[in-house]
Structure formats: structure tokens, C-alpha cells
Amino acid sequence: MASADLRDELLCSICLSVYTDPVTMRWRGSGGYSCPECREKFRDRPVLKRNIALHNVVQRLTSTTQKEEVDGICCTYCIDSAVLAVKSCLLCEAFLCDKHLKVHSKSPEHVLTEMTTFLENNKCSVHEEPLQFYCNEDAMCICVSCLVTGQHRGHQAEMLDEAFEKKKTELKKVFSKLKTKIMETEEREQNLEEQLRKVQAEASGQASRTSALLTQFRGGLEDQEKKRRLENLEKRVVNEISRQERQVSLSLSALIQNLGIRKDELSRKMKDIEELCNMTDPLTLLQEPDTGDLCDPEGGEEDTGGHDKKYDLDIDVIKEMLRAGSGTKHGGDDVKTGAVREKVTAAGRGEMYGKGPADILLDENTAHRDVQILDRNKVAAWHGGIPPKRPHTAFQCLQVRSRESFSSGRHYWCVEVSKTGEWRVGICYPSMERAGEQSIIGNNNKSWSLGRWFYKDCLARHDNNKIQLTGKISSDIIRICLDYEAGELSFYEMCDPIRHLHTFTTTFTEPVYAAFYVNRARVRIVKY
């Protein structure tokens, strides 16, 4: 009120606006000039002198008025002067200053909220009544009419202040859990990074020691053939070490990256929860969308079962390669000792190649006309009867391939082979030739096979290169294991103990199909 009276005294009589730069004049007699305030006349134009005191009063008044306009709303109950309000009461629909806030009713019905110029936003859109309750079933703020006679009748509800405190307590508990999870995630991340460094250092050391050892051996040899074999052995072992190091590094790097993403997500949730906990307005917090996801500390969590797994180089396999290579032994040796035997046995059981065998079905459209496809596309058998018509996609030699192809992952399947005739089992690229002697699996550089020619010994073949296996195959069941990324194709005889027959190592450049050759023989895909 006093501010308004002072403002009236500072109005210019000409423009009726508050002075901007007030001045005074000295009297010098009458003339052609007059003062706009008192109408005094002057002969000469008077010299204007700035009124410093009045100027300061105007500045003070102007800044105070602007501050009151910017800072917000005045208290509803302060009628003698304009006092800024600090809270609003939903029930009374009033704004309260600090003084009136102290004497205002403390009952739960009088819900106090942060300042807002739109009290209508705090009213029920249906009944136009203040929002006083929180419906737990529908997770929304409601008025008393909604609860008593409206669509929320009979629902579980509570006062806004009570729901507000419960919500904040719940958010604080979740914040504490998220903080613990971030610490656990950081610890796992550090452990995996340390493990990655150790694997890389170990791989480098193993490769250096292997090269130094075999170089020393070659230096004492005069037989050039033996030297060449040791050079090839060194390349194979170093390549195996590099392959293992690359495979382990990829696995660890993927886990570390996933943990980093998870940690960022947890940090974002913590920041959001911290902002919510700092809120003092019940309506703002309770009506905040998407708090359900924040209150679920397990939400979005990935399977972390592999984070505690030890990722190391398989030193036993490297040692076995050195032992077999330096001892000039070929595939087919019956491994009987220690962890290597367990490794081979596990691979033979398929434990390294997924939870179950691949579902292989034979593609009759690729079968030679003298190859019958029987038993729901599980059997390929040679027959000498009247051949059925085959499409142009069929092989011109006595073989057939699978319908399914593999371009990634680990897979295995088992084949029951006949005791008579000639058979081969293996894999091939789709671009392999389909006519001529070179189209038989193992006779070209686009296929790999293991087979037996009538009653003779078993041979592993690739690009028409033959590797004779030591010992005869006594079991009728052969397991084929494919590790596409590692570039490995292994064959096992399913006897007791399981016997490793041969492993091809290469880099696959196309999808591969299971392939089967039968000359007066038959093969059956079985589950074993």
C-alpha cells in the first residue's frame, strides 16, 4: 500500500509515468519558458540540474516493483501489503506466505504444494474439486468425490501426504540398492579388465616360448623334412594360441562393454531418483510418469552369470598339439590322459557345441538319382533300382547335402554308418561343383570329409589331400562337430572312451552344409 502511494508521488505530470531521470531548475525571472510541474515562467531557458536524491528513490522503487513481478504470487491473506507466497493449499485454494503458513491448519486434508499460478491444475478434471487422495490401484491423484461416489469408489486410497512420504521412502531404498549394484558392477568390470590383460600377456608369452623352443629344436636337425614339419608345427601352434587369445578377448570385451552400458543405466536411474527425492510437492512427485521402472532395481538387468567365469587359454590343447606334432603322430591317437582326454571327451559328447544336436534333414532335391532319401529325410541309402527323376540341382555323384546351412556358432550331429560299402561324411560350401569326380566331398577345396572305402582304413580328405587315420573304426556312430568362428571341423568315434579321429582347421568363407556320400552304403542321422 505504501509502495503504491509513493509511486503516485513520483508520476510525471505531463506523461503520467514514473520519473526516469528527474531534474530541478533554478529561478531566473519571467520569460518565455515555464516549469511543467509548477507552471513558473522564465525569460531564458533554465539550466537543468539532475536531482540525485529523487533519482535514487525512483530507481529503488522501480527495482522493487520489478522484483515483485518476477518472483511470483503474493499471499492471499496479506491484504495490507504485497507479501510473496511460499506455499499453496489445495483445499483452501489459497497462497500462503511464511507468516500465514505457520498458523494454517495442519490437518491432512490441507495439502500444501509448491507455488504455482495454476491452481486449476491441482483440481480434479471431473468434479472440479481439490486433489486430496492417492488411488493405489490406479496410481493417480483423486478428489474426495472420486473416492466416495466416482469411478475410484471402493479402491484402496490414502491421503496425498501419506502417499508422498511412502513414495519417497521407497525411492530412497531403491537408490541404496542401485548404489550397491553400481559398486558390484564396477568391481566386476575391473576384474574382467585385469583378466583380459593377463590373457593377452599369457598369449604373447606362450607364442614367444613356443617359437623359441621349436627354433632351438630345428637348429639341431639336419633332416630337412623334419625341419619343415617343425616349421609347420610352429605355425599351427602359434595360430592356435592367437585363435584362443582372440576368442577369449572378444568374449571378455563384450562382457566389459555390457557392464559399462549397465553401469550407465544404473547411474541414470540414480540421478532420476535423486531428483525425485528432492521434490517437496506431493502432486508433482505422485503424478510424475515412469517412476515404476525406477522403483524396480532389477529392471533391465542382464544375465551376469558369465562375469565370474574364468577365461583362460587352453594350455592343455596347446601342449597336446606340441606333443603330437613333435612325436610325428597323426589324428586317430587314443587320448587317455588328464585334462586333454576330458577335453576331447567333452567335445565328443557335444558339451562344447551347444545344448543339443543340430536338427539335420536331407535335401532330396540335391540327392543323386541312385541315392534314396528315407525315414523322414534322415536316411541316405544307395540303391540299384529304377532311379527317380531328380531336379537339375541334384549331385551327379552318389551324395546328398542337408537342407540346413551354418554360417556361425557351434553345432554337432551324429551319423550311423554302414559296415559295408564306401561312405563319407562331412561338410561343403554351396558353391562346390555338382558333377564329376572332383565334386565328391573331400576331393576339392570347398569340402571336408572323413570316410571309409569298403573294408579299408579311414581317410580324412580335403582338396584331394588324404590323411590316413591310425586304427580302424569299431563303432557305427560318428559325431561331427563344427565351430564356424574358430574354423574347426572335428570327427569323433562314439565308443567308450570317446575317440578323437581328426580335426580340420581353416577359415570358413561361405555357409556350410552337412554332406554325405554313399556308394553301396547307407548313413542315418541319429540322436546320440
C-alpha positions in Angstrom: 0.0 0.0 0.0 2.8 2.4 1.0 4.6 1.4 -2.2 1.6 2.3 -4.2 1.3 5.8 -2.6 4.9 6.5 -3.2 4.6 5.5 -6.8 1.8 8.1 -7.2 4.0 10.9 -5.9 6.7 10.0 -8.5 4.5 10.3 -11.5 5.4 12.9 -14.2 2.6 15.4 -14.5 3.0 15.5 -18.3 3.3 11.9 -19.4 1.9 10.3 -16.2 4.7 7.8 -16.0 7.2 7.3 -13.2 10.2 9.6 -13.5 13.1 8.2 -15.4 15.7 10.9 -14.9 14.3 13.7 -12.7 15.9 17.2 -12.7 15.5 20.6 -10.9 15.7 24.2 -12.2 17.0 27.5 -10.7 14.7 30.6 -10.9 15.9 33.5 -13.1 12.8 35.7 -13.5 10.0 35.6 -16.0 10.3 34.9 -19.7 9.2 32.5 -22.5 9.7 29.3 -20.6 7.6 27.6 -17.9 8.1 24.7 -15.5 5.8 21.8 -16.3 5.3 21.0 -12.6 4.6 24.4 -11.1 4.0 26.4 -14.3 6.5 29.1 -13.2 7.6 31.2 -16.3 11.2 32.0 -17.3 12.6 34.5 -19.8 15.6 32.4 -20.7 15.7 28.6 -20.9 16.8 27.5 -17.5 19.8 25.2 -16.8 18.5 21.7 -15.8 20.2 20.1 -12.8 19.9 16.4 -12.1 18.0 15.6 -8.8 20.2 12.8 -7.4 18.1 12.1 -4.3 14.8 11.8 -6.3 16.6 9.7 -9.0 17.7 7.2 -6.3 14.2 7.0 -4.9 12.8 6.2 -8.4 15.5 3.6 -9.0 14.8 1.9 -5.7 11.0 1.8 -6.4 11.4 0.5 -9.9 13.7 -2.4 -8.9 11.5 -3.4 -6.1 8.4 -3.4 -8.3 10.1 -5.5 -11.0 11.4 -8.0 -8.4 7.9 -8.5 -7.0 6.6 -9.1 -10.5 9.3 -11.6 -11.4 9.4 -13.5 -8.1 5.8 -14.7 -8.2 2.5 -14.6 -6.4 1.5 -12.7 -3.3 -0.1 -14.2 -0.2 -3.9 -14.4 -0.4 -4.3 -13.3 3.3 -1.9 -10.3 3.3 -4.3 -7.5 2.3 -2.4 -4.6 3.8 0.8 -5.2 1.8 2.1 -7.4 -1.0 4.0 -10.4 0.5 5.3 -13.2 -1.6 3.7 -16.6 -1.0 5.8 -19.7 -0.5 3.2 -22.5 -0.5 -0.3 -23.1 -1.8 -3.1 -25.0 -0.1 -5.1 -27.3 -2.4 -8.1 -27.4 -0.1 -8.4 -23.7 0.6 -7.2 -22.8 -2.9 -5.1 -20.1 -1.3 -1.5 -18.9 -1.5 0.4 -18.6 1.9 3.3 -16.5 3.0 5.7 -17.7 5.8 3.6 -15.9 8.4 0.3 -17.4 7.4 1.8 -20.8 6.7 2.7 -21.1 10.4 -0.9 -20.6 11.5 -2.5 -22.6 8.7 -4.3 -25.8 9.5 -2.0 -28.8 9.8 -4.7 -31.4 9.2 -4.1 -34.0 6.4 -6.9 -32.6 4.3 -5.0 -29.3 3.8 -2.4 -30.5 1.4 0.4 -28.0 0.8 2.2 -27.8 -2.6 4.9 -25.8 -4.3 3.9 -22.5 -5.7 2.0 -22.5 -9.0 0.0 -19.9 -10.7 -2.4 -22.6 -12.0 -4.4 -23.9 -9.0 -6.8 -25.4 -11.5 -4.1 -28.0 -12.4 -4.5 -29.2 -8.8 -8.2 -29.9 -9.2 -10.0 -33.0 -10.3 -10.8 -32.7 -14.0 -14.2 -34.4 -13.4 -15.5 -32.9 -10.2 -13.5 -29.6 -10.1 -12.5 -30.4 -6.5 -9.1 -30.3 -4.9 -7.0 -33.4 -5.3 -6.6 -34.8 -1.8 -6.1 -38.6 -2.1 -3.9 -41.0 -4.0 -5.5 -44.2 -5.5 -3.0 -47.0 -5.1 -4.9 -49.3 -7.6 -4.9 -46.8 -10.4 -1.7 -44.9 -9.3 -3.3 -41.4 -9.7 -4.3 -38.4 -7.6 -8.1 -38.1 -7.0 -10.6 -35.9 -5.1 -13.0 -36.9 -2.4 -15.9 -37.3 -4.8 -13.9 -39.7 -7.0 -13.3 -41.8 -3.9 -16.8 -41.7 -2.5 -19.1 -41.7 -5.5 -16.9 -41.7 -8.6 -15.0 -44.4 -10.6 -12.5 -44.9 -7.8 -15.2 -45.9 -5.3 -14.0 -48.9 -3.2 -10.4 -48.6 -4.3 -7.6 -48.6 -1.8 -6.6 -44.9 -1.3 -4.6 -42.7 1.1 -4.0 -39.1 1.8 -1.6 -37.3 -0.5 0.9 -36.6 2.2 1.0 -40.2 3.4 1.4 -41.5 -0.2 4.1 -38.8 -0.8 6.1 -40.0 2.2 5.8 -43.6 1.3 6.9 -42.9 -2.3 10.0 -41.1 -1.1 10.8 -43.9 1.4 10.5 -46.4 -1.4 12.7 -44.4 -3.8 15.4 -44.0 -1.1 15.5 -47.8 -0.7 15.8 -48.3 -4.4 18.5 -45.6 -4.5 20.5 -47.5 -1.9 20.1 -50.8 -3.9 21.2 -49.2 -7.1 24.3 -47.7 -5.4 25.3 -51.2 -4.2 24.7 -52.6 -7.7 26.9 -50.0 -9.3 29.7 -50.8 -6.9 29.3 -54.5 -7.7 29.3 -53.8 -11.5 32.5 -51.6 -11.2 34.2 -54.4 -9.3 33.2 -57.0 -12.0 34.4 -54.6 -14.7 37.8 -54.2 -13.0 38.2 -58.0 -12.6 37.4 -58.6 -16.2 39.8 -55.9 -17.4 42.5 -57.5 -15.3 41.7 -60.9 -16.7 41.8 -59.6 -20.2 45.3 -58.1 -19.6 46.5 -61.4 -18.2 45.2 -63.4 -21.1 46.8 -61.1 -23.6 50.1 -61.2 -21.7 49.9 -65.0 -21.4 49.2 -65.5 -25.1 52.2 -63.3 -26.1 54.4 -65.3 -23.7 53.2 -68.7 -24.9 53.7 -67.7 -28.5 57.3 -66.4 -27.8 58.3 -69.5 -25.8 56.8 -71.9 -28.4 58.7 -70.2 -31.3 62.0 -70.1 -29.3 61.6 -73.8 -28.3 60.9 -75.1 -31.8 63.6 -72.8 -33.3 66.1 -74.4 -31.0 64.9 -77.9 -31.9 65.2 -77.1 -35.7 68.8 -75.8 -35.2 70.0 -79.2 -34.1 68.4 -81.1 -37.0 69.9 -81.9 -40.4 66.9 -83.7 -41.9 65.1 -81.0 -44.0 61.8 -82.9 -43.8 61.8 -82.8 -40.0 62.7 -79.2 -40.1 59.8 -78.5 -42.4 57.4 -80.4 -40.1 58.6 -78.4 -37.1 58.1 -75.1 -39.0 54.5 -76.2 -39.9 54.0 -77.3 -36.3 55.2 -73.9 -35.0 52.7 -72.1 -37.4 49.8 -74.3 -36.2 50.6 -73.8 -32.5 51.1 -70.1 -32.8 47.9 -69.8 -34.9 46.0 -71.8 -32.2 47.4 -69.5 -29.5 46.3 -66.5 -31.5 42.9 -68.0 -32.1 42.3 -68.8 -28.4 43.5 -65.3 -27.4 41.3 -63.6 -30.0 38.3 -65.7 -28.9 38.8 -65.0 -25.2 39.5 -61.3 -25.8 36.2 -61.0 -27.8 34.2 -62.7 -25.0 35.8 -60.5 -22.3 35.5 -57.3 -24.3 31.8 -58.0 -24.9 31.2 -58.6 -21.2 33.1 -55.4 -20.3 31.1 -53.4 -22.8 27.8 -54.8 -21.4 28.9 -53.9 -17.9 29.7 -50.4 -19.0 26.2 -50.0 -20.5 24.6 -51.4 -17.4 26.6 -49.1 -15.2 25.5 -46.0 -17.2 21.9 -47.2 -17.0 22.1 -47.6 -13.2 23.7 -44.1 -12.9 20.9 -42.6 -14.9 18.3 -44.2 -12.6 20.1 -43.0 -9.5 20.2 -39.4 -10.9 16.5 -39.5 -11.7 15.6 -40.9 -8.2 17.8 -38.3 -6.5 15.8 -35.5 -8.3 12.5 -37.1 -7.3 13.6 -37.4 -3.7 14.4 -33.7 -3.6 10.9 -32.8 -4.6 8.7 -31.2 -1.9 5.4 -31.1 -3.8 3.3 -34.3 -3.3 1.3 -33.8 -6.5 4.5 -33.3 -8.6 6.1 -36.5 -7.3 3.0 -38.7 -7.3 2.0 -37.6 -10.8 5.5 -38.0 -12.2 5.3 -40.5 -15.1 7.5 -43.6 -15.4 8.5 -43.9 -11.7 7.6 -47.6 -11.8 10.7 -48.5 -13.8 12.9 -46.6 -11.4 11.4 -48.4 -8.4 12.4 -51.7 -9.9 16.2 -52.1 -9.3 16.3 -55.4 -11.2 14.6 -53.9 -14.3 16.7 -54.3 -17.5 19.4 -56.3 -15.7 21.2 -58.8 -18.0 22.3 -62.2 -17.1 25.6 -61.8 -15.4 26.3 -65.5 -14.9 29.3 -65.4 -17.1 31.0 -62.5 -15.4 32.6 -64.6 -12.7 33.7 -67.3 -15.1 37.5 -67.7 -15.7 38.6 -67.0 -19.2 42.0 -68.5 -19.9 44.0 -70.1 -22.7 43.6 -73.8 -23.0 47.2 -74.7 -22.3 46.4 -78.5 -22.4 45.3 -78.3 -26.0 48.5 -76.4 -26.9 50.6 -79.0 -25.1 48.9 -81.8 -26.8 49.5 -80.2 -30.2 53.2 -79.9 -29.4 53.3 -83.5 -28.1 51.5 -84.9 -31.1 53.4 -82.8 -33.6 56.9 -83.3 -32.3 56.1 -87.0 -31.9 55.0 -87.2 -35.6 51.7 -88.8 -34.6 48.6 -88.3 -36.8 45.0 -87.9 -35.9 43.3 -91.0 -34.6 45.5 -91.4 -31.5 43.5 -92.6 -28.5 44.0 -89.8 -25.9 43.9 -91.3 -22.4 45.5 -88.9 -20.0 44.5 -86.0 -17.9 42.6 -82.9 -18.9 43.2 -83.3 -22.6 41.3 -86.5 -22.6 38.4 -84.8 -20.8 38.5 -82.0 -23.3 38.2 -84.4 -26.2 35.6 -86.4 -24.4 33.5 -83.3 -23.7 33.7 -82.3 -27.3 32.7 -85.7 -28.4 29.6 -85.5 -26.1 28.7 -82.2 -27.7 29.1 -80.2 -24.4 31.3 -77.7 -26.2 28.9 -77.3 -29.1 25.5 -76.3 -27.6 22.8 -78.0 -25.6 21.7 -80.5 -28.2 22.4 -81.8 -31.7 21.5 -79.8 -34.8 18.3 -80.9 -36.5 19.7 -82.1 -39.8 17.3 -83.1 -42.6 18.5 -84.3 -46.0 17.6 -82.3 -49.1 16.1 -84.7 -51.6 16.5 -82.0 -54.3 20.3 -82.4 -54.1 20.4 -86.2 -53.9 21.8 -88.2 -56.8 19.3 -90.3 -58.6 20.8 -93.5 -57.2 20.5 -92.2 -53.6 17.3 -92.9 -51.8 16.1 -90.5 -49.1 14.1 -92.4 -46.4 12.8 -92.2 -42.9 11.5 -88.6 -43.0 14.7 -87.3 -44.6 17.0 -88.9 -42.0 18.5 -91.7 -44.1 20.5 -91.7 -47.4 20.9 -95.2 -49.0 22.4 -96.4 -52.2 20.1 -98.5 -54.4 20.4 -100.1 -57.8 16.7 -100.0 -58.9 14.9 -97.7 -61.3 16.1 -94.2 -60.4 13.5 -91.5 -59.7 13.6 -88.2 -61.5 15.8 -85.5 -59.9 15.9 -81.7 -60.5 18.9 -80.1 -62.1 20.2 -79.1 -58.6 21.0 -82.7 -57.8 24.5 -84.0 -57.4 25.9 -86.1 -60.3 27.8 -88.3 -57.8 26.4 -90.5 -55.1 25.9 -87.9 -52.5 23.4 -85.6 -50.9 23.6 -82.5 -48.6 21.4 -81.1 -45.8 18.6 -78.6 -46.1 20.1 -76.5 -43.3 23.3 -74.4 -43.6 25.5 -73.0 -40.9 27.2 -69.6 -41.0 28.0 -69.0 -37.3 28.1 -70.7 -33.9 29.0 -74.3 -32.7 26.9 -77.3 -33.9 27.2 -81.0 -33.9 25.3 -84.0 -35.3 25.7 -87.8 -35.2 25.7 -90.2 -38.1 25.2 -94.0 -38.1 27.3 -95.5 -40.9 27.1 -98.9 -42.5 29.7 -101.6 -42.1 29.9 -102.3 -45.8 30.4 -100.2 -48.9 32.1 -96.8 -49.2 30.8 -93.8 -47.3 32.0 -90.3 -46.5 30.5 -87.7 -44.1 31.5 -84.0 -43.8 30.6 -80.5 -44.9 30.7 -78.5 -48.1 30.1 -75.0 -49.5 27.1 -74.3 -51.6 29.4 -73.3 -54.5 31.0 -76.7 -54.7 30.8 -78.4 -58.1 28.0 -81.0 -58.5 29.3 -83.0 -61.4 32.5 -85.1 -62.0 34.9 -86.9 -59.8 36.1 -83.7 -58.2 32.6 -83.0 -56.8 32.8 -85.8 -54.2 33.2 -84.3 -50.8 36.9 -84.1 -49.8 38.1 -84.1 -53.4 38.0 -80.3 -53.7 38.9 -77.2 -51.7 35.3 -76.5 -50.9 34.6 -79.6 -48.8 36.0 -81.6 -45.9 35.2 -85.2 -45.2 36.0 -88.3 -43.3 35.2 -91.7 -44.7 35.9 -95.4 -45.2 36.4 -97.2 -48.5 34.8 -100.6 -48.2 36.8 -102.6 -45.5 39.9 -100.5 -45.7 41.2 -97.9 -43.3 39.6 -94.5 -42.7 40.8 -91.4 -44.5 40.3 -87.6 -43.8 40.2 -85.7 -47.0 40.3 -82.0 -48.1 41.3 -80.6 -51.5 42.0 -84.2 -52.6 44.7 -84.5 -49.9 44.4 -87.7 -47.9 45.3 -88.3 -44.2 45.2 -91.9 -43.1 44.0 -92.4 -39.6 45.7 -94.9 -37.4 43.5 -97.8 -36.1 40.1 -98.9 -37.5 36.7 -97.6 -36.6 34.9 -100.1 -34.5 31.8 -98.1 -33.7 28.9 -97.4 -36.1 28.3 -93.9 -34.8 30.4 -90.9 -35.9 29.9 -87.4 -34.4 30.7 -84.3 -36.4 31.4 -81.1 -34.5 31.6 -77.7 -36.2 32.9 -74.5 -34.7 32.3 -72.0 -37.5 34.1 -68.9 -36.0 37.1 -71.0 -34.9 37.3 -72.6 -38.3 37.3 -76.2 -36.9 35.6 -79.4 -38.1 36.2 -82.4 -35.8 35.2 -86.0 -36.0 34.8 -88.4 -33.1 34.1 -92.1 -32.8 31.4 -92.7 -30.2 33.0 -95.6 -28.5 34.0 -96.0 -24.8 36.1 -94.0 -24.3 35.2 -91.5 -27.0 37.9 -91.4 -29.6 39.0 -88.2 -31.4 39.6 -89.1 -35.1 40.6 -85.9 -36.8 40.2 -82.1 -36.8 40.4 -79.8 -39.8 41.4 -76.2 -39.2 40.6 -73.5 -41.7 38.8 -70.1 -42.2 35.3 -70.6 -43.5 34.3 -68.1 -46.1 30.8 -69.4 -47.0 27.9 -71.0 -45.2 28.5 -74.8 -44.9 26.1 -77.7 -45.4 26.3 -81.2 -43.9 27.2 -83.6 -46.8 27.0 -87.4 -47.2 28.4 -89.8 -49.9 27.1 -93.4 -50.1 28.5 -96.0 -52.6 26.8 -99.3 -51.9 26.4 -98.0 -48.4 23.9 -96.1 -46.2 24.0 -93.4 -43.5 21.4 -92.4 -41.0 21.3 -89.2 -39.0 20.7 -90.1 -35.3 20.4 -88.6 -31.9 23.2 -89.8 -29.6 
